[in-house]
Amino acid sequence: MSEANPTQPESGADPVLLKRLDAAIGRLRNTSDKLKMRQQQPAIEQAERLLTSPGGVHACLARIVSMDEAGIFVGTDWNHPARLKPVLVRHTLESGDATALVLETLSELRFLAIAGGQYAHAEVSSEEAHHFLAQVLGLNLERLFGSQTEVARFQDPAWTEALAQLFRCLAEEIGYGRIFDAVISEIWRILAQRPIQTDRLKAMVAQLSLWSRESSNEQSPSGWGADRLVSALFGPTNECREDPGADAYEAKLSTLDEKALAQEAAGMARAMHDTGLVSAYHAVLLRHLVAFRTDLVPDCLGLSSTGRENYNSFAELTHALVDKAIHVETAQSIYGLSLLLERGILHLPPTAPALWRQIQLKLSPESAQRLIDSFGNTPEPEARLLAGVISILGQPLGVGQGNNPTCQAARAIAMWSYTDPDYLLQLVAWAARDNEIRMSFEGESISSGNLNAGLAKSGLVDVDPVSAILVPHLDRVYMEMGRLCAGREGDPHRWINPEMHGWWVGRQFNIVVDVPTGKLTDIEGFVQRFYAAFHPDHNGGQPLIHPSPAGIAVTDSAARFVGWHAIAIVRVSRDPSGEVRVYFFNPNNDSGQDWGDGIKVSTSGNGEFYGESSVPIADFTSRLYIFHSDPLEQTASQPVSSDEVEKVRSKIASSWGQDRL
Amino acid sequence: MTDYNPDKGYIALLGWSLSAIDAMEKFDRHYLIVAPSWAKEYAEAHDIPFLAWDFERLNEKSFEIAQTLKEMGIDVAVPLFEETVEWAGAINSVLLDNPRLLGQSMLLRDKSLMKRRAQLGGIRVGIFEEAHDRADVVRFLRRVNQTLLKLDGDTNDPIHFKAFDLAGCMGHRVIRTADDVDSIPDEDFPALMESHLDGWEFAAEAWIHDGKIRFLNISEYVRLGYSVFVPASPELEALRDKVEEEIKKLIKAFDIKFGFIHPEYFIANDDVMYFGEVAYRPPGFKVFELLERVYGFNAYQGMVMMFDPKTTEEEIEAFFPTPVKDADGHAGCFGVYPRNRVVSKLSIPEETENHPYFEWHELSEPMESKVAKRSAFGNHWGLVYFHGEDAETLRDLLKAQEKLDFYV
């Protein structure tokens, strides 16, 4: 099918557009390799016209082989299908860049042609193409069902339709049964990291539920775990199994006897802890119990003895938090509340009074507006923010940077919540009430109020309420600290990290890159110092006390350098198999990454707590480029063997360090 | 290109043209681009064989470049732009050991010498004269109109003013009044002046090898400097034999053994063909691209074959299609000039976009919002391409583009 058959009617596609595209493909094909770029853009533009017109997706599919062979992908990121990653597709489809959008769409059509056997491609087999598309579908399920995401709302309706058409084509090719399983396991994989922001996951589960109802009479999807997801969200207990609606459920509650109510409480808690998802019914029940049966509140939160003890000590505060913050719209924060009590942080003297302040806090008009823009009017912005605070304190490592270049700020919030919740609550109060935060940098006071926008130029996308309020300020302060370091030799994080995050950041700054040249420097010493600070066999078995900010060189699945990224080392210890692993917090939204060279970041199954990522320590060190340490803390330790150093060095050399040796 | 045929010539292309480079990349000849040093970086980045040379006026260095190319083993030089025509003549006179080639190229570069030579060859030309300053222009304008028995106060018939050595529309002005004369810049002198002939203006492209025409195309101008299409309409193609005869006269008058010429003609109301001018290089208005669209052959490759002394007869016969008969419809293009003085963005008119003959365009967003006033015909901002079956529809469509705004 290298040429479209002109006699065959092409499902209503405009013949004029077809002719233009065919002519453009012809010009592209006739252009020599060195000058392909000259004819790529015109061909891409014609493809866009066709894609966004009726019947366009099928017509492009019929031409995808000739487009690929003519060189439409040459010199672009899409040229090698084997190197493409399903997880990146979503971001491209949302980017709004017309060229990227066309190439991404055509790339999916190429996979489709390969999967369907119409195109024998040297790089990718039919099975691999199938697998790729199944993952793309799972990660972009809402496209298939045409549900309106924030992003889709800003997109040209013709493109929204084209993408819906594309995903229908993909689903037909892949088969609904296959995606069903892929979608389910994808949801479980992300839930295993217990993110605070679950809106997208909940939308996916909602689609799953509709879908399984619709397809129940065709093929029965195997759908392992689908029921648990759907029921956790829409019918976690006996009394709401039929998804009766919040009002009907509330009315029912007052008619239940003691035993039934206790079962409701336990059932809700079970579903929540099983999945990390909280049903809106859970909020209805919890409010009911706080009002009428406080003795069942611990059961409803699923608390252990630690949590129960905390609840009993701070019942009044807990009730006030529920009353103000927990509503049907903010039900997810019940999970945060449960974990907040389990962490025992209310016993830190400033925490409880700081939370009372938060309950009373009035927001500045700017802060209120920011929350309304992201989350709507119900509940009121104060309640929305309080719910966000509860989530952050309960799930420090559940915070994510969303679709924003603000990993530094997200990491800072996570570390403060983890180690210094009082300080975090103070920052939130300043930012929300005063629309300003102050930090000092080497004795100089920096106010976020006087500064211009930092890395996140426009509004933040897809973040929790605390981040929505705090990140713009942190981002500006971070940029300002960077500006104050301009002209200093070396990496500015040497000075910024301790000043920005806190006294507990180690004062010895270790970097393996020589900043002026970009070359690697003293790998041996770098590895020795890292192991001496963190590895239990080399630091006298001292567990890490505070989370430690660090910088990694992120590599893709082909081990190519992608960029610098901020993470926090949380623990270093032995996994169940006895291997020493670094457990760290990654502020990106999905920590399960493939760093290439066989290094796969694990998020569960290797001793991780929720929200942690982990890799074996040598693999981690091979991607590390900055860390902080405190030599005075360290005992004399035995040096790292030359074998181990060599192992790290070779993994650097074969990946991001390739051109830096 | 790494895999070339060692039995064919080693070609030097004079001037920087990506279309020509693209053609050579796909062709079987070893090639070298000789162009100004500003192109060096691009050439190196794209692995294009390159020799930097600044084509100023011919000077004593012309022998140096000829010698350099000869030592490199170059067989022939092919000019791509008006400015490189006499360089090609000078270089080829050394490479091919034929001193007359330089003189021939000088004739083809100087519009006045060209005209006289054509006249000597028995070719019909209009009234023409050389102008060295503005007074010459005023005198010529008055005398032409006197000849036409115009009275003072009648509207003048225009005259055409063409800087001696500028390509095509560059430096071509239509003069009707003394005010028009004042607007001519000093650097456009000396120039050729011609009387205006009402009639049908068109161009032809002839690929010549061994003194014979190997392919003849007639390009129909819809409006000079704005639009052209190929092959010409059936009405104009009806004159093909006559055109061919005229071109044979040119070949003889200029003693052209090989290469490529691009002459312009007028058919006056009395059905007599007048010679306008001729260029020894590719036409400026992307006629080569249009030919590729309808015939499928690469016109640059055809041109290089004409110059290459190692080209064989069989090769030529296999290369060119049969004119008109082998064409897939008609292809035309329109050069866009902004019509407003201030523009903010590119906006393809709906009438254009929705017409089934519209194919694509190479316009880009405006770099600056103020549009420089157009004095001579000057440079368009980019071309819009059309393709369709019917010549008359295409001609009307191209004509209609003149009234549309592509920049608003």
Chai-1 contact restraints between the chains, C-beta under 6 A:
chainA,res_idxA,chainB,res_idxB,connection_type,confidence,min_distance_angstrom,max_distance_angstrom,comment,restraint_id
A,V16,B,P356,contact,1.0,0.0,6.0,A-B,restraint_1
A,R20,B,E359,contact,1.0,0.0,6.0,A-B,restraint_2
A,A23,B,E359,contact,1.0,0.0,6.0,A-B,restraint_3
A,T31,B,D22,contact,1.0,0.0,6.0,A-B,restraint_4
A,S32,B,D22,contact,1.0,0.0,6.0,A-B,restraint_5
A,S32,B,E25,contact,1.0,0.0,6.0,A-B,restraint_6
A,S32,B,K26,contact,1.0,0.0,6.0,A-B,restraint_7
A,K34,B,E25,contact,1.0,0.0,6.0,A-B,restraint_8
A,K34,B,H46,contact,1.0,0.0,6.0,A-B,restraint_9
A,L35,B,L18,contact,1.0,0.0,6.0,A-B,restraint_10
A,L35,B,D22,contact,1.0,0.0,6.0,A-B,restraint_11
A,P42,B,W360,contact,1.0,0.0,6.0,A-B,restraint_12
